[in-house]
Amino acid sequence: MKSYILSLIAISLVFACQNPKKSTPPAEPFFKLSLAQWSFNKSFRSGDISPYEFARLANELGFEGLEYVNQLYPDVMESEDKLTAISAFVEKNNALAAEYKMQNVLIMIDNEGDLASSDESTRLEAVSNHKLWIDAANQMGCSAVRLNLFGEKNPEKWVSNSILSLSDLADYAADKNINVIVENHGRLSSNIPVLMQVIQGTGKSNCGTLPDFGNFCIAEEGYGSLFNGTCKKVYDPYQGVSEMIPSAFGVSAKSYDFDDEGNETTLDYQRLITIVKDAGYTGFIGVEYEGERLNEEEGIVATKSLLEKIGASL
C-alpha cells in the first residue's frame, strides 16, 4: 500500500510539471495612452530640456501617442517666418516620432489669436493662423488639432462668433483628415451647455470636443483651479465630461496630486473613466499632470499607473 501511494504521488507530480497552471494576463484597457506635452511644461519652458526631447521622454515612460503643445516651441512661436518655422517643426518631430516609434496624435494650439472675437479682422486673423497648424497636423499624421475659444464674454456673441470660426476651420480640415476639437479651457468654454451649443451649431462631423477632467472653472475672470480650491465657480466635472464625451475626439486626463493608494485626490478617476467607457470611446486618453508636490516625471507616472489600473478593471 505504501509503494502504491508513493507511485500516485509521483504520477501527480509529473502531471503537475507537464501542465503548469497558466496565469491570466491582465486585461487590456479599452483606450490607448498618449502624453500631453504640457506635463513637462516647466522643464521645457525653463530651457532645462529641449521640447524636441518630447518623443524620447514619452517613449521611455511607456506611452504610445504624442500630444504636442505649440506654445512650448519658441523657435516656432517667436519666428518672424512662421511658415518656414512650422515646416522645420514638422520635419524634426516626424523624424523623432519615427525614431522612437511613437504616434503623433494631436497638436494643441495656443496663442494664435481669439477665434471668438467680435472684432472681425481679429477673428479672421486667428482663423488664418490656426490653418497653418491644421496643415502641420496633417503632415504629421495627427488626427486632430485642439484649439481654444477666447475673445468674447457675451455668451450670445461668443456662440455666434465661435460657430463661424469653427465652421471655417472644420471645412478647411475636412479633406486633410483632421478633426477640429475644443477643450474646456476656462470662462465660457467650461460652461458646457454653451460650449455644446457651439459644437452642435457648426453641423460639422469633424468638429468636436476634448474633455479635460480638471478644466471646469467657469468664474468670469477665467482664473482659479478646481484642484486647489481657488476657482470661485466650478461646473460639475462629471456632468461636464458626460455632456462632452459623445462629441469627443480625444480625452485629457488632468491630474494634480495622489494619495497613498495612488488615487487622484480631487477627482474620482474611476467614475470619470467609467463615463468615458460607457460612451463607447476607445481612442487615446492623454496624461496631463500639472501638480506641484510630485515632480513632472513622478506625476506623469502616477497618472499613467492610475489610468492603467482602472482601465484593466473595467
NUMITI-763507 format. One record per residue (C-alpha): residue in three letters; x, y, z; residue number from 1. Coordinates in nm, 2 decimals, padded with zeros to 4 digits, m for minus. Example, Ala and Ser with C-alpha at 12.3 -4.5 7.8 and 13.67 -1.06 7.14 Angstrom:
% residues 2
banu resn=Ala; u=01.23; v=m00.45; w=00.78; resi=1
banu resn=Ser; u=01.37; v=m00.11; w=00.71; resi=2
//
This chain:
% residues 314
banu resn=Met; u=00.00; v=00.00; w=00.00; resi=1
banu resn=Lys; u=00.28; v=00.24; w=00.09; resi=2
banu resn=Ser; u=00.45; v=00.19; w=m00.25; resi=3
banu resn=Tyr; u=00.11; v=00.24; w=m00.43; resi=4
banu resn=Ile; u=00.06; v=00.57; w=m00.26; resi=5
banu resn=Leu; u=00.41; v=00.68; w=m00.34; resi=6
banu resn=Ser; u=00.35; v=00.59; w=m00.70; resi=7
banu resn=Leu; u=00.03; v=00.80; w=m00.71; resi=8
banu resn=Ile; u=00.22; v=01.10; w=m00.57; resi=9
banu resn=Ala; u=00.50; v=01.06; w=m00.83; resi=10
banu resn=Ile; u=00.25; v=01.04; w=m01.11; resi=11
banu resn=Ser; u=00.07; v=01.36; w=m00.98; resi=12
banu resn=Leu; u=00.40; v=01.55; w=m00.97; resi=13
banu resn=Val; u=00.48; v=01.45; w=m01.32; resi=14
banu resn=Phe; u=00.14; v=01.58; w=m01.45; resi=15
banu resn=Ala; u=00.18; v=01.89; w=m01.25; resi=16
banu resn=Cys; u=00.51; v=01.97; w=m01.41; resi=17
banu resn=Gln; u=00.38; v=01.89; w=m01.75; resi=18
banu resn=Asn; u=00.07; v=02.10; w=m01.71; resi=19
banu resn=Pro; u=00.17; v=02.42; w=m01.52; resi=20
banu resn=Lys; u=m00.12; v=02.64; w=m01.43; resi=21
banu resn=Lys; u=m00.13; v=02.93; w=m01.67; resi=22
banu resn=Ser; u=m00.17; v=03.28; w=m01.52; resi=23
banu resn=Thr; u=m00.43; v=03.50; w=m01.66; resi=24
banu resn=Pro; u=m00.28; v=03.81; w=m01.83; resi=25
banu resn=Pro; u=m00.41; v=04.14; w=m01.72; resi=26
banu resn=Ala; u=m00.70; v=04.28; w=m01.92; resi=27
banu resn=Glu; u=m00.61; v=04.54; w=m02.18; resi=28
banu resn=Pro; u=m00.75; v=04.89; w=m02.13; resi=29
banu resn=Phe; u=m01.02; v=05.00; w=m02.37; resi=30
banu resn=Phe; u=m00.82; v=05.31; w=m02.45; resi=31
banu resn=Lys; u=m00.46; v=05.39; w=m02.57; resi=32
banu resn=Leu; u=m00.23; v=05.62; w=m02.37; resi=33
banu resn=Ser; u=m00.08; v=05.94; w=m02.50; resi=34
banu resn=Leu; u=00.13; v=06.20; w=m02.32; resi=35
banu resn=Ala; u=00.03; v=06.57; w=m02.33; resi=36
banu resn=Gln; u=00.35; v=06.77; w=m02.37; resi=37
banu resn=Trp; u=00.22; v=07.02; w=m02.12; resi=38
banu resn=Ser; u=00.30; v=06.77; w=m01.85; resi=39
banu resn=Phe; u=00.67; v=06.87; w=m01.90; resi=40
banu resn=Asn; u=00.60; v=07.24; w=m01.95; resi=41
banu resn=Lys; u=00.81; v=07.35; w=m01.66; resi=42
banu resn=Ser; u=01.12; v=07.17; w=m01.79; resi=43
banu resn=Phe; u=01.06; v=07.29; w=m02.14; resi=44
banu resn=Arg; u=00.98; v=07.65; w=m02.06; resi=45
banu resn=Ser; u=01.28; v=07.68; w=m01.83; resi=46
banu resn=Gly; u=01.51; v=07.56; w=m02.10; resi=47
banu resn=Asp; u=01.64; v=07.27; w=m01.89; resi=48
banu resn=Ile; u=01.51; v=07.03; w=m02.16; resi=49
banu resn=Ser; u=01.45; v=07.09; w=m02.53; resi=50
banu resn=Pro; u=01.09; v=07.04; w=m02.64; resi=51
banu resn=Tyr; u=01.24; v=06.82; w=m02.91; resi=52
banu resn=Glu; u=01.32; v=06.56; w=m02.64; resi=53
banu resn=Phe; u=00.94; v=06.50; w=m02.61; resi=54
banu resn=Ala; u=00.93; v=06.18; w=m02.82; resi=55
banu resn=Arg; u=01.22; v=06.03; w=m02.63; resi=56
banu resn=Leu; u=01.07; v=06.11; w=m02.29; resi=57
banu resn=Ala; u=00.73; v=05.97; w=m02.38; resi=58
banu resn=Asn; u=00.88; v=05.66; w=m02.52; resi=59
banu resn=Glu; u=01.09; v=05.60; w=m02.21; resi=60
banu resn=Leu; u=00.78; v=05.63; w=m01.99; resi=61
banu resn=Gly; u=00.58; v=05.38; w=m02.19; resi=62
banu resn=Phe; u=00.34; v=05.59; w=m02.39; resi=63
banu resn=Glu; u=00.21; v=05.52; w=m02.74; resi=64
banu resn=Gly; u=00.10; v=05.86; w=m02.85; resi=65
banu resn=Leu; u=00.22; v=06.22; w=m02.85; resi=66
banu resn=Glu; u=00.01; v=06.54; w=m02.79; resi=67
banu resn=Tyr; u=00.22; v=06.84; w=m02.89; resi=68
banu resn=Val; u=00.17; v=07.20; w=m02.75; resi=69
banu resn=Asn; u=00.28; v=07.46; w=m03.00; resi=70
banu resn=Gln; u=00.35; v=07.73; w=m02.74; resi=71
banu resn=Leu; u=00.63; v=07.52; w=m02.60; resi=72
banu resn=Tyr; u=00.84; v=07.58; w=m02.92; resi=73
banu resn=Pro; u=00.99; v=07.93; w=m02.90; resi=74
banu resn=Asp; u=01.18; v=07.86; w=m03.22; resi=75
banu resn=Val; u=00.84; v=07.85; w=m03.39; resi=76
banu resn=Met; u=00.63; v=08.09; w=m03.19; resi=77
banu resn=Glu; u=00.89; v=08.37; w=m03.19; resi=78
banu resn=Ser; u=00.99; v=08.33; w=m03.55; resi=79
banu resn=Glu; u=00.94; v=08.61; w=m03.80; resi=80
banu resn=Asp; u=00.89; v=08.35; w=m04.07; resi=81
banu resn=Lys; u=00.62; v=08.13; w=m03.91; resi=82
banu resn=Leu; u=00.56; v=07.92; w=m04.22; resi=83
banu resn=Thr; u=00.92; v=07.81; w=m04.25; resi=84
banu resn=Ala; u=00.95; v=07.75; w=m03.88; resi=85
banu resn=Ile; u=00.64; v=07.53; w=m03.87; resi=86
banu resn=Ser; u=00.78; v=07.33; w=m04.17; resi=87
banu resn=Ala; u=01.10; v=07.27; w=m03.97; resi=88
banu resn=Phe; u=00.89; v=07.18; w=m03.66; resi=89
banu resn=Val; u=00.71; v=06.92; w=m03.87; resi=90
banu resn=Glu; u=01.02; v=06.76; w=m04.02; resi=91
banu resn=Lys; u=01.20; v=06.74; w=m03.70; resi=92
banu resn=Asn; u=00.92; v=06.59; w=m03.49; resi=93
banu resn=Asn; u=00.82; v=06.35; w=m03.76; resi=94
banu resn=Ala; u=01.18; v=06.21; w=m03.76; resi=95
banu resn=Leu; u=01.18; v=06.19; w=m03.38; resi=96
banu resn=Ala; u=00.84; v=06.02; w=m03.37; resi=97
banu resn=Ala; u=00.96; v=05.76; w=m03.62; resi=98
banu resn=Glu; u=01.29; v=05.71; w=m03.43; resi=99
banu resn=Tyr; u=01.11; v=05.63; w=m03.11; resi=100
banu resn=Lys; u=00.82; v=05.45; w=m03.27; resi=101
banu resn=Met; u=00.56; v=05.70; w=m03.14; resi=102
banu resn=Gln; u=00.23; v=05.80; w=m03.29; resi=103
banu resn=Asn; u=00.16; v=06.17; w=m03.34; resi=104
banu resn=Val; u=m00.20; v=06.22; w=m03.20; resi=105
banu resn=Leu; u=m00.27; v=06.59; w=m03.20; resi=106
banu resn=Ile; u=m00.14; v=06.94; w=m03.17; resi=107
banu resn=Met; u=m00.27; v=07.18; w=m02.90; resi=108
banu resn=Ile; u=m00.28; v=07.53; w=m03.05; resi=109
banu resn=Asp; u=m00.23; v=07.83; w=m02.81; resi=110
banu resn=Asn; u=m00.15; v=08.19; w=m02.86; resi=111
banu resn=Glu; u=m00.27; v=08.21; w=m03.22; resi=112
banu resn=Gly; u=m00.55; v=08.47; w=m03.18; resi=113
banu resn=Asp; u=m00.90; v=08.49; w=m03.05; resi=114
banu resn=Leu; u=m01.14; v=08.27; w=m03.25; resi=115
banu resn=Ala; u=m01.45; v=08.40; w=m03.07; resi=116
banu resn=Ser; u=m01.36; v=08.77; w=m03.10; resi=117
banu resn=Ser; u=m01.63; v=09.01; w=m03.21; resi=118
banu resn=Asp; u=m01.37; v=09.21; w=m03.40; resi=119
banu resn=Glu; u=m01.40; v=09.06; w=m03.74; resi=120
banu resn=Ser; u=m01.04; v=09.13; w=m03.85; resi=121
banu resn=Thr; u=m00.91; v=08.98; w=m03.52; resi=122
banu resn=Arg; u=m01.12; v=08.67; w=m03.56; resi=123
banu resn=Leu; u=m01.03; v=08.61; w=m03.93; resi=124
banu resn=Glu; u=m00.66; v=08.66; w=m03.85; resi=125
banu resn=Ala; u=m00.69; v=08.39; w=m03.58; resi=126
banu resn=Val; u=m00.86; v=08.16; w=m03.82; resi=127
banu resn=Ser; u=m00.58; v=08.21; w=m04.07; resi=128
banu resn=Asn; u=m00.32; v=08.14; w=m03.80; resi=129
banu resn=His; u=m00.49; v=07.82; w=m03.70; resi=130
banu resn=Lys; u=m00.50; v=07.69; w=m04.06; resi=131
banu resn=Leu; u=m00.12; v=07.67; w=m04.06; resi=132
banu resn=Trp; u=m00.13; v=07.43; w=m03.77; resi=133
banu resn=Ile; u=m00.40; v=07.22; w=m03.93; resi=134
banu resn=Asp; u=m00.16; v=07.18; w=m04.23; resi=135
banu resn=Ala; u=00.11; v=07.08; w=m03.98; resi=136
banu resn=Ala; u=m00.11; v=06.83; w=m03.81; resi=137
banu resn=Asn; u=m00.20; v=06.67; w=m04.15; resi=138
banu resn=Gln; u=00.17; v=06.65; w=m04.24; resi=139
banu resn=Met; u=00.24; v=06.48; w=m03.91; resi=140
banu resn=Gly; u=m00.03; v=06.22; w=m03.94; resi=141
banu resn=Cys; u=m00.22; v=06.36; w=m03.64; resi=142
banu resn=Ser; u=m00.59; v=06.30; w=m03.61; resi=143
banu resn=Ala; u=m00.68; v=06.64; w=m03.46; resi=144
banu resn=Val; u=m00.59; v=06.99; w=m03.35; resi=145
banu resn=Arg; u=m00.71; v=07.13; w=m03.02; resi=146
banu resn=Leu; u=m00.80; v=07.50; w=m03.01; resi=147
banu resn=Asn; u=m00.93; v=07.75; w=m02.76; resi=148
banu resn=Leu; u=m01.24; v=07.97; w=m02.78; resi=149
banu resn=Phe; u=m01.15; v=08.30; w=m02.62; resi=150
banu resn=Gly; u=m01.22; v=08.66; w=m02.72; resi=151
banu resn=Glu; u=m01.57; v=08.74; w=m02.61; resi=152
banu resn=Lys; u=m01.75; v=08.75; w=m02.27; resi=153
banu resn=Asn; u=m02.11; v=08.79; w=m02.40; resi=154
banu resn=Pro; u=m02.25; v=08.44; w=m02.43; resi=155
banu resn=Glu; u=m02.46; v=08.51; w=m02.74; resi=156
banu resn=Lys; u=m02.18; v=08.68; w=m02.93; resi=157
banu resn=Trp; u=m01.94; v=08.41; w=m02.81; resi=158
banu resn=Val; u=m02.16; v=08.14; w=m02.95; resi=159
banu resn=Ser; u=m02.22; v=08.30; w=m03.29; resi=160
banu resn=Asn; u=m01.85; v=08.40; w=m03.34; resi=161
banu resn=Ser; u=m01.73; v=08.06; w=m03.23; resi=162
banu resn=Ile; u=m01.96; v=07.88; w=m03.48; resi=163
banu resn=Leu; u=m01.83; v=08.10; w=m03.76; resi=164
banu resn=Ser; u=m01.47; v=08.02; w=m03.68; resi=165
banu resn=Leu; u=m01.51; v=07.65; w=m03.61; resi=166
banu resn=Ser; u=m01.72; v=07.60; w=m03.93; resi=167
banu resn=Asp; u=m01.45; v=07.76; w=m04.14; resi=168
banu resn=Leu; u=m01.17; v=07.56; w=m03.97; resi=169
banu resn=Ala; u=m01.36; v=07.23; w=m03.99; resi=170
banu resn=Asp; u=m01.43; v=07.28; w=m04.36; resi=171
banu resn=Tyr; u=m01.06; v=07.35; w=m04.42; resi=172
banu resn=Ala; u=m00.96; v=07.05; w=m04.21; resi=173
banu resn=Ala; u=m01.21; v=06.80; w=m04.36; resi=174
banu resn=Asp; u=m01.02; v=06.69; w=m04.67; resi=175
banu resn=Lys; u=m00.70; v=06.68; w=m04.46; resi=176
banu resn=Asn; u=m00.85; v=06.41; w=m04.23; resi=177
banu resn=Ile; u=m00.81; v=06.64; w=m03.93; resi=178
banu resn=Asn; u=m01.07; v=06.68; w=m03.65; resi=179
banu resn=Val; u=m01.11; v=07.03; w=m03.50; resi=180
banu resn=Ile; u=m01.17; v=06.99; w=m03.13; resi=181
banu resn=Val; u=m01.23; v=07.24; w=m02.85; resi=182
banu resn=Glu; u=m01.11; v=07.19; w=m02.49; resi=183
banu resn=Asn; u=m01.30; v=07.32; w=m02.19; resi=184
banu resn=His; u=m01.03; v=07.57; w=m02.10; resi=185
banu resn=Gly; u=m01.20; v=07.82; w=m01.87; resi=186
banu resn=Arg; u=m01.45; v=08.10; w=m01.90; resi=187
banu resn=Leu; u=m01.74; v=08.02; w=m02.14; resi=188
banu resn=Ser; u=m01.56; v=07.72; w=m02.29; resi=189
banu resn=Ser; u=m01.60; v=07.55; w=m01.95; resi=190
banu resn=Asn; u=m01.97; v=07.63; w=m01.94; resi=191
banu resn=Ile; u=m02.05; v=07.30; w=m02.11; resi=192
banu resn=Pro; u=m02.41; v=07.35; w=m02.23; resi=193
banu resn=Val; u=m02.30; v=07.67; w=m02.40; resi=194
banu resn=Leu; u=m01.99; v=07.50; w=m02.55; resi=195
banu resn=Met; u=m02.20; v=07.22; w=m02.68; resi=196
banu resn=Gln; u=m02.44; v=07.47; w=m02.84; resi=197
banu resn=Val; u=m02.13; v=07.59; w=m03.04; resi=198
banu resn=Ile; u=m02.02; v=07.24; w=m03.14; resi=199
banu resn=Gln; u=m02.36; v=07.13; w=m03.25; resi=200
banu resn=Gly; u=m02.42; v=07.46; w=m03.42; resi=201
banu resn=Thr; u=m02.14; v=07.40; w=m03.67; resi=202
banu resn=Gly; u=m02.31; v=07.09; w=m03.81; resi=203
banu resn=Lys; u=m01.97; v=06.96; w=m03.90; resi=204
banu resn=Ser; u=m01.89; v=06.59; w=m03.84; resi=205
banu resn=Asn; u=m01.52; v=06.67; w=m03.78; resi=206
banu resn=Cys; u=m01.58; v=06.93; w=m03.52; resi=207
banu resn=Gly; u=m01.59; v=06.80; w=m03.16; resi=208
banu resn=Thr; u=m01.45; v=06.82; w=m02.81; resi=209
banu resn=Leu; u=m01.15; v=06.74; w=m02.60; resi=210
banu resn=Pro; u=m01.30; v=06.69; w=m02.25; resi=211
banu resn=Asp; u=m01.04; v=06.79; w=m01.98; resi=212
banu resn=Phe; u=m01.11; v=06.63; w=m01.64; resi=213
banu resn=Gly; u=m00.99; v=06.93; w=m01.45; resi=214
banu resn=Asn; u=m01.07; v=07.24; w=m01.65; resi=215
banu resn=Phe; u=m01.42; v=07.33; w=m01.52; resi=216
banu resn=Cys; u=m01.36; v=07.67; w=m01.37; resi=217
banu resn=Ile; u=m01.64; v=07.90; w=m01.51; resi=218
banu resn=Ala; u=m01.56; v=08.20; w=m01.29; resi=219
banu resn=Glu; u=m01.60; v=08.52; w=m01.50; resi=220
banu resn=Glu; u=m01.23; v=08.62; w=m01.46; resi=221
banu resn=Gly; u=m01.13; v=08.28; w=m01.60; resi=222
banu resn=Tyr; u=m00.88; v=08.21; w=m01.33; resi=223
banu resn=Gly; u=m00.86; v=07.96; w=m01.05; resi=224
banu resn=Ser; u=m00.81; v=07.59; w=m01.01; resi=225
banu resn=Leu; u=m01.05; v=07.31; w=m00.94; resi=226
banu resn=Phe; u=m00.77; v=07.12; w=m00.77; resi=227
banu resn=Asn; u=m00.65; v=07.38; w=m00.51; resi=228
banu resn=Gly; u=m00.99; v=07.54; w=m00.44; resi=229
banu resn=Thr; u=m00.90; v=07.88; w=m00.59; resi=230
banu resn=Cys; u=m01.18; v=07.88; w=m00.85; resi=231
banu resn=Lys; u=m01.49; v=08.07; w=m00.73; resi=232
banu resn=Lys; u=m01.74; v=07.89; w=m00.96; resi=233
banu resn=Val; u=m01.69; v=07.53; w=m01.08; resi=234
banu resn=Tyr; u=m01.90; v=07.34; w=m01.33; resi=235
banu resn=Asp; u=m01.96; v=06.98; w=m01.22; resi=236
banu resn=Pro; u=m01.67; v=06.78; w=m01.38; resi=237
banu resn=Tyr; u=m01.87; v=06.45; w=m01.40; resi=238
banu resn=Gln; u=m02.17; v=06.62; w=m01.56; resi=239
banu resn=Gly; u=m01.93; v=06.81; w=m01.79; resi=240
banu resn=Val; u=m01.74; v=06.50; w=m01.91; resi=241
banu resn=Ser; u=m02.08; v=06.32; w=m01.96; resi=242
banu resn=Glu; u=m02.20; v=06.61; w=m02.18; resi=243
banu resn=Met; u=m01.88; v=06.64; w=m02.38; resi=244
banu resn=Ile; u=m01.78; v=06.28; w=m02.44; resi=245
banu resn=Pro; u=m02.04; v=06.20; w=m02.71; resi=246
banu resn=Ser; u=m01.86; v=06.45; w=m02.94; resi=247
banu resn=Ala; u=m01.51; v=06.38; w=m02.82; resi=248
banu resn=Phe; u=m01.22; v=06.30; w=m03.05; resi=249
banu resn=Gly; u=m00.98; v=06.30; w=m02.75; resi=250
banu resn=Val; u=m00.97; v=06.29; w=m02.37; resi=251
banu resn=Ser; u=m00.74; v=06.48; w=m02.14; resi=252
banu resn=Ala; u=m00.68; v=06.32; w=m01.80; resi=253
banu resn=Lys; u=m00.58; v=06.62; w=m01.60; resi=254
banu resn=Ser; u=m00.43; v=06.54; w=m01.26; resi=255
banu resn=Tyr; u=m00.27; v=06.73; w=m00.97; resi=256
banu resn=Asp; u=m00.20; v=06.50; w=m00.67; resi=257
banu resn=Phe; u=m00.23; v=06.15; w=m00.54; resi=258
banu resn=Asp; u=m00.30; v=05.97; w=m00.21; resi=259
banu resn=Asp; u=m00.10; v=05.67; w=m00.07; resi=260
banu resn=Glu; u=m00.32; v=05.43; w=m00.27; resi=261
banu resn=Gly; u=m00.24; v=05.61; w=m00.60; resi=262
banu resn=Asn; u=m00.58; v=05.78; w=m00.64; resi=263
banu resn=Glu; u=m00.61; v=06.13; w=m00.76; resi=264
banu resn=Thr; u=m00.71; v=06.34; w=m00.45; resi=265
banu resn=Thr; u=m00.96; v=06.58; w=m00.61; resi=266
banu resn=Leu; u=m01.12; v=06.38; w=m00.89; resi=267
banu resn=Asp; u=m01.29; v=06.03; w=m00.88; resi=268
banu resn=Tyr; u=m01.10; v=05.88; w=m01.17; resi=269
banu resn=Gln; u=m01.29; v=05.56; w=m01.15; resi=270
banu resn=Arg; u=m01.61; v=05.75; w=m01.21; resi=271
banu resn=Leu; u=m01.47; v=05.96; w=m01.49; resi=272
banu resn=Ile; u=m01.31; v=05.67; w=m01.68; resi=273
banu resn=Thr; u=m01.64; v=05.47; w=m01.64; resi=274
banu resn=Ile; u=m01.82; v=05.77; w=m01.80; resi=275
banu resn=Val; u=m01.57; v=05.76; w=m02.09; resi=276
banu resn=Lys; u=m01.60; v=05.39; w=m02.14; resi=277
banu resn=Asp; u=m01.99; v=05.38; w=m02.12; resi=278
banu resn=Ala; u=m01.99; v=05.64; w=m02.40; resi=279
banu resn=Gly; u=m01.81; v=05.39; w=m02.63; resi=280
banu resn=Tyr; u=m01.49; v=05.59; w=m02.65; resi=281
banu resn=Thr; u=m01.19; v=05.38; w=m02.75; resi=282
banu resn=Gly; u=m00.93; v=05.64; w=m02.86; resi=283
banu resn=Phe; u=m00.64; v=05.80; w=m02.69; resi=284
banu resn=Ile; u=m00.65; v=05.93; w=m02.33; resi=285
banu resn=Gly; u=m00.38; v=06.19; w=m02.28; resi=286
banu resn=Val; u=m00.20; v=06.22; w=m01.95; resi=287
banu resn=Glu; u=m00.17; v=06.58; w=m01.84; resi=288
banu resn=Tyr; u=m00.01; v=06.62; w=m01.50; resi=289
banu resn=Glu; u=00.02; v=06.97; w=m01.36; resi=290
banu resn=Gly; u=00.07; v=06.93; w=m00.99; resi=291
banu resn=Glu; u=00.33; v=07.07; w=m00.75; resi=292
banu resn=Arg; u=00.41; v=06.81; w=m00.49; resi=293
banu resn=Leu; u=00.54; v=06.54; w=m00.72; resi=294
banu resn=Asn; u=00.79; v=06.63; w=m00.99; resi=295
banu resn=Glu; u=00.69; v=06.61; w=m01.35; resi=296
banu resn=Glu; u=00.80; v=06.26; w=m01.42; resi=297
banu resn=Glu; u=00.66; v=06.13; w=m01.09; resi=298
banu resn=Gly; u=00.32; v=06.29; w=m01.16; resi=299
banu resn=Ile; u=00.31; v=06.16; w=m01.51; resi=300
banu resn=Val; u=00.39; v=05.80; w=m01.39; resi=301
banu resn=Ala; u=00.13; v=05.82; w=m01.11; resi=302
banu resn=Thr; u=m00.14; v=05.94; w=m01.36; resi=303
banu resn=Lys; u=m00.05; v=05.67; w=m01.61; resi=304
banu resn=Ser; u=m00.05; v=05.40; w=m01.35; resi=305
banu resn=Leu; u=m00.39; v=05.50; w=m01.22; resi=306
banu resn=Leu; u=m00.54; v=05.50; w=m01.57; resi=307
banu resn=Glu; u=m00.39; v=05.16; w=m01.64; resi=308
banu resn=Lys; u=m00.52; v=05.02; w=m01.31; resi=309
banu resn=Ile; u=m00.88; v=05.15; w=m01.38; resi=310
banu resn=Gly; u=m00.87; v=05.06; w=m01.75; resi=311
banu resn=Ala; u=m00.78; v=04.70; w=m01.67; resi=312
banu resn=Ser; u=m01.06; v=04.67; w=m01.41; resi=313
banu resn=Leu; u=m01.34; v=04.79; w=m01.64; resi=314
//
